Amino acid sequence: MARVLIVGAGLTGGLVAALLRRALPRRPLQIVVWDKARGAGGRMSTSRSNHDPKCTADLGAQYITQEPEYAKKHQSFYEELLSHGVLKPVTAIIEGMAVKEGVKNFVTPQGISSIVKHYLNNSGAEIFFEHRVTEICLKDGKWEVCNSTGLLDQFDIVILTVPVPQILQLQGDIANIINRSQRQQLESVNYSSRYALGLFYEAGTQIDVPWAAQYISSNPCIRFISIDNKKRNIESSDIGPSVVVHTSVSFGIEHLEWDIEKVQQLILKHLRDIISVVPEPASIKCQRWRYSQIFTRLSEKTFRTLQLTHYVIPRLIYFVNNCPDK
């Protein structure tokens, strides 16, 4: 039985796992997923209140935008997610959202991580969290992979879906496989950084604003605010509301290495400048996104070269992510 390790349980990792299973339904194939976090989602993560697990907030991606090009290209994926109730059209008021002809927006009633979980569940993969890969070596024709728990395991194929800087930090033979020119090209991939703040409330709390979400252009810190349950159309007297705040990239970069408690207080101060009355939350989570979105991607030519280079070595180690959107 071939053993495949997918590093990263975000959208890319989940979808790759599902596509592998669908492409090879009859082949004996063991798919294993390792992720350094405590749950699935990556940048599409959904957090829960410490006081009430039914009170959730999307601290990463907020909604799914379907442009006409992707509607044609990936129609089956949208239809699948819609038919399973994972996606539903946006009906709430989102002030400042750019409106383009032919573009549709969708929310996830069960949280944005439900997309990733849908694909992981369909893949039949064995999933292990709090498993951060530290070293990859080639031994006896197989990839020997070590993680932060001290576990050492062997795989026929390794698929990396983590940000480029995390790939370049890996120890072992992988450091020698990437030549100097390729390393320079990979190091040219740049990311934005930002913070997200989640405020979780007890049932019955009222957030008195006329919108479900709003883009902000006049604040030096905040770029987006969402009454998250309202945005996802799950308002209920039994479930407390949640508020999500996303900072600007410039704020994220400037305060990237700050103590997270100090950043949290600074974001709250700016939030109160926008919403005059912010109720006291039952719990708060401040999320630092060091690798938020890709600013500079690999060129398609470079990505194809890396694919070819790593396909022809004795066993396959494959980079999936940080590449042209295909």
Disulfide bonds with the S-S distance in Angstrom:
none
